[in-house]
Amino acid sequence: PTKRSRSIFFLAAQMAEEHMHSGNFEMAKRFFERICKQYQKERWWFALAHIERSLRTCALQLRLLPDFIDTSVALLSSKLSTCPEAEAVLQELLSLVRRAPPQPLP
C-alpha cells in the first residue's frame, strides 16, 4: 500500500467517526467495514481493534445481531484486545446467548 492509500483510509476513518458521532450509524458502518478489510490485510492490529469496536457499536445501535456477534468474536483475539477487554466481550456474548431462545436441532 502506498502512503497515499494509507492517507485515504485515515481520512475515511475520520469520516466514519463523524458519521457515528452524529448518529448516522448505517453510513458509519459502511465506512468502517471497508476500512476494516484493509487494516486486516495490512495487520494494523491497534487501528483494527478501534475499528472493530466502532463497528460493534454501530451494529448494536442498528440492532444487527449477526454483525454484533461477528465483531464481538473478532474482538476476542489477543491481537485486538487485552485479556480484561476480551473477558468483558465474552461475558456480554454469553449473556446474550443465555437470553436467546434455544434453536431447534437439525
C-alpha positions as CSV (number, residue, x, y, z in Angstrom):
1,P,0.0,0.0,0.0
2,T,1.2,3.4,-0.8
3,K,1.4,6.3,1.5
4,R,-1.5,7.9,-0.4
5,S,-3.8,4.9,0.2
6,R,-3.0,5.0,3.9
7,S,-3.9,8.6,4.0
8,I,-7.2,7.9,2.3
9,F,-8.1,5.2,4.8
10,F,-7.1,7.5,7.6
11,L,-9.5,10.2,6.3
12,A,-12.2,7.6,5.7
13,A,-11.8,6.5,9.4
14,Q,-12.3,10.1,10.5
15,M,-15.4,10.4,8.3
16,A,-16.8,7.2,9.7
17,E,-16.2,8.6,13.3
18,E,-18.1,11.8,12.4
19,H,-21.0,9.8,11.0
20,M,-21.1,7.6,14.1
21,H,-21.0,10.6,16.5
22,S,-23.8,12.3,14.6
23,G,-25.9,9.2,14.9
24,N,-25.7,8.1,11.2
25,F,-24.7,4.5,12.2
26,E,-25.6,3.0,8.8
27,M,-23.2,5.2,6.9
28,A,-20.5,4.9,9.6
29,K,-20.8,1.1,9.4
30,R,-20.2,1.1,5.6
31,F,-17.1,3.2,6.1
32,F,-15.8,1.1,9.0
33,E,-16.4,-2.2,7.1
34,R,-14.3,-1.1,4.2
35,I,-11.5,0.2,6.4
36,C,-11.6,-3.0,8.5
37,K,-10.8,-5.1,5.4
38,Q,-7.7,-3.0,4.6
39,Y,-6.5,-2.9,8.2
40,Q,-6.8,-6.7,8.5
41,K,-4.9,-7.2,5.3
42,E,-2.1,-4.9,6.5
43,R,-2.1,-6.3,10.0
44,W,-2.6,-2.9,11.7
45,W,-3.9,-4.5,14.9
46,F,-4.2,-1.5,17.1
47,A,-6.1,0.5,14.5
48,L,-8.2,-2.5,13.6
49,A,-9.2,-3.0,17.2
50,H,-10.6,0.5,17.3
51,I,-12.5,0.0,14.0
52,E,-13.9,-3.3,15.3
53,R,-15.1,-1.7,18.5
54,S,-16.7,1.1,16.4
55,L,-18.3,-1.5,14.1
56,R,-19.7,-3.3,17.2
57,T,-21.2,0.0,18.4
58,C,-22.8,0.6,15.0
59,A,-24.2,-3.0,15.0
60,L,-25.6,-2.5,18.5
61,Q,-27.3,0.8,17.6
62,L,-28.7,-0.7,14.3
63,R,-29.8,-3.8,16.2
64,L,-27.9,-6.1,13.8
65,L,-27.4,-9.2,15.9
66,P,-25.2,-11.1,13.4
67,D,-22.9,-8.2,12.9
68,F,-22.7,-7.6,16.7
69,I,-21.7,-11.2,17.2
70,D,-19.1,-11.1,14.4
71,T,-17.4,-8.0,15.7
72,S,-17.6,-9.4,19.3
73,V,-15.9,-12.6,18.2
74,A,-13.3,-10.7,16.3
75,L,-12.5,-8.7,19.5
76,L,-11.8,-11.9,21.4
77,S,-8.5,-12.1,19.5
78,S,-5.4,-11.4,21.6
79,K,-4.2,-9.2,18.8
80,L,-7.2,-6.8,19.2
81,S,-8.0,-6.8,22.9
82,T,-6.3,-7.2,26.3
83,C,-7.4,-10.1,28.5
84,P,-9.8,-8.0,30.6
85,E,-11.3,-6.4,27.4
86,A,-11.8,-9.8,25.8
87,E,-13.3,-11.2,29.0
88,A,-15.8,-8.4,29.1
89,V,-16.8,-9.0,25.5
90,L,-17.1,-12.8,26.1
91,Q,-19.3,-12.2,29.1
92,E,-21.6,-10.0,27.0
93,L,-21.8,-12.7,24.3
94,L,-22.6,-15.4,26.9
95,S,-25.2,-13.2,28.4
96,L,-26.8,-12.7,25.0
97,V,-26.7,-16.4,24.3
98,R,-28.3,-17.2,27.6
99,R,-31.2,-14.8,26.9
100,A,-31.9,-16.2,23.4
101,P,-34.5,-18.9,23.0
102,P,-33.0,-22.3,22.1
103,Q,-32.7,-23.1,18.4
104,P,-34.2,-26.4,17.2
105,L,-31.7,-29.0,16.3
106,P,-31.5,-30.1,12.7
